[in-house]
Amino acid sequence: MAKRRFKNKKVRYVAIGASLATCAAVATVLLPSANAADEKTPEQIMQMCEQSRVISGEKQSLDSSFADGFLADSCEFVETKFETFDGPTQKVTVDFPNCEPNATEPTKVTTKWSQGIGQGEGKYSATQQGGSAGLFGFLNGFYQSHKGTLDLTIKTVTASEDEGREVPVGKVLAVEMTPKMQRMTGFWRVKIDAVEATTTTNAVPEQIFEAPEDVEGPVVLPGAAGAPGVADFVSEAVLTDC
């Protein structure tokens, strides 16, 4: 169950978009055996990853989207950090006033709401395309190794609540919701295997390209009896003066 807090305070509301903001792409390219002329942009590295023979240990088959064939021998995600944090707080109900001039008792209200939260955002739009299952799909196993799981093949997850509350005399009640978020940091490592020299060709050294990745999404709690997971959150009843 999500946790609840209740406090009496004056507030000023700021509208906050529900969708997650995609981080700006800033990539470092590591080329241990290539010269400056062989450097790749983050987008080129991600395209190579999508068109690798093996992605995160799974062999890929050529299809119509691979017009130029495989671009690399393997691509894998390397996780370096996992953290949880509070997402943006949002007002999720209408105002419930108890402001009648002759009011003497608290008013009982039911604050029922449901809010969809975007499931995943990464540095590169390319991570939501390509490959047999999409690169986001390959990240599921990494997220599922943590307490708060995230299915990156689902676009949204729902947070909801149906609670009875009391509005004191002379106050206006509204409910705010703060989703629990998670961030996984790492990098995609693309490798082109070395090729030995033959009587007609020169040897080609191994090449490795790396592009850092951040993926954010809500913490997802298991659903009851096999139902879809629900977003973890903290709800707060906020009181202001009439």
N, C-alpha and C positions, 0 to 999 in steps of 0.2 A: 504493500500500500504506500502511496505517496505521503510525505509528511506534510503537516499543516502548521501554520503559524498564525497568530491573531494579535494585532496591535492597534492602538489608537494613535493616529498621528495626522498632521496636515500634510498633504502631498500635492505635487504638481505633476501631471501626467505628461510623458513624452511618448509619442507614437514610435514604435519600433517595428520594422518589417519582420515578418515571420520567417522569411527565407534566409538561409545562411549566405554570408558573403564569401565569394571565392577569393582565396588568397592570390596576390599578385605573383606571377611566375618569376622566380629568381633561381637560376640553375647554375651549378658548378659542373664542368665537364672534366673528367679525369681521363687522360689519355697516356697511359704508361708506355705505349709503344707506337705512338703516332705523332706526326709533327703538326705544327699549327694549321697547316693546310687541310688536315683531316678533322678539325674540330667541328662539332655538331651543335646546332641550336637545341634547346629543350624540346621543341616540337619535332625536330628530326629524330631525336633520341626516342621519343615516345612512339613515333611511327615505326621505328626500327623494333621497338619492344613489341608492338602490336603484331608485327609481321615476323616474329621470331619463330624458329622451328619448335622451340620448347619455351613455354611460359610457366614459371613457377612449378616446374617439374612435369607439366602436361604437354604432350606432343600435339602440335597443331597440324591441320590439313589445309592445303591450298584451296581457296575458293575464289569467286569472281572479284572479291575486293582486293585480292593479292595479285594485281595485274603484273607487277614487276617481280613476283616471286618472293621468297624469303629474303629479308634484309639483314638478318642476324641469326646466329646459331642458338642463342638462349637469352632469356630475360627473366630476372627474378626480382622480387621486392625484398629489401633488407630493412627490417624494422629497427629503429634506434631508440625510440621513446614512446611511451603511452601515458596519457594524463587525462584526468577528468576535471571539469570546471563548470561553473554556473553560466548558463546561456543568458540571452537578453530577457529581461522581465517584461511581460505583456499584460495589459488589462484584458481579461477574458469574459467579463460580465457587464451588463448594464448597471447603472446606479440603482440602489435600493434605499430610498429616503424614508426617514421617520421624522418628518418635519411639520406635522400638523400642529397648529397653535395650541390645541387642547390635549395633545398627546401626553400620556402619563406612564405608559408601559412600553417596554421593548416590543418591537414588531418581529414576528417570526417569518423568515423568508427561506425559500429553497434556491440555492445558487447552483444551477445546472449548466454546465458548459462542456464543449468539446473543441479541441484545437489540433489541427494537423501541423506536424513539424517536418521540415525537409530532412530526408534520410542521409544524404551524403554530399559533401563538396570537397573537391581536391584542387590542386594547383592547375592541372591541365585539363582542358575540356576533352582532350583525346582519351583520357582515362575512362570516359563514359561511352566509348565506342570501340569498334575493332576487336580482333581476336574472336575465338569461338564463343566466349561468354562475356566479352568485355573485360577490360583490365580491372574495373571495380569488382567484378565477380571474383577475380583471383584474390582480392584482398579480404574476402569474407573469412577465410580460415584464420587470418591474423587477428581480426576483430573477435572471432568466436573463442580465441584462446584467453580472452580477458573476461572479467566478471560481467561487465556490461556489453552485451553483444549487439551487433549491428549488421543487418542484411542489406548490403549495398545494391541489391537488385530490386529493392522496393523503393518507390519514390518518396513516400511519406509514411510516418507512423503517428498514431493518435494519442494525445493526452486528454483525459476527460475526468469529470468529477460531478457528483450529485450530492450536495450536502445541505443540511438544515442549519441555519444560523439565526442569530438575533441581532436586530439593529437597535442600539440604544436611542432613547429620546434625544432629539436635536442633532442626530448624526445621519450621514449618508454612507452606506456600505457598498463596496465593490470588491471584486476578487482579482488579484494579480497572480500570475503563474510564472515561475522561473524553471525552465527545463534544465535537467542535468545533461551536460554535454561531455563528449569524449573526443580526444584528438590523438591520432597516431602519426608519428613523424618517422620518416625513413627515406629511402631512395630506391629508384629503379636502376638496376645494373644490367646493361646490355653487353653481350660478349660476342665477338667474332673470333672463331677459333683460328689458331695458327695453321698455316699450310706449309708443308715441307717442300724444299726445292726439288725440282725434277730436272731431267736433261734439257728441258725446253723452257722451264719457268723458274723464276727466282722464289726464294722462300718468302712467305708473308707472315709477319709476327702477329701474335694475338693482340686484339684491340678490345679495350673495355671503355664503355661510356657510362657515365652515371648522372642521373638527374634527380635532385631531391624532391620529395613529395610530402605534403601535409594533407591528411584527410580528416574532416570533422563531421560529426553527426551526433544525434541524441543517444543517451544511454537508454537501452531498451530492456525492459523487464519481461520475463517469460509470460505468455498468456495462459489463462486458466484452461485446463482440459484440451490442450492442443490448439487453442485459439491464437491468432496472431499476437505478437508481442506488443506491449504498450510502452509509451514513453515514460521515463521516470521524471518526476518534477516535485517542486515544493509549491503549495498554494498558500496565499496569504490574504486574509480579509483586512482590507484597509478602510479605516473610518476617517471621514472628514466632517467638519461642521456644516450644518445647513446654511 
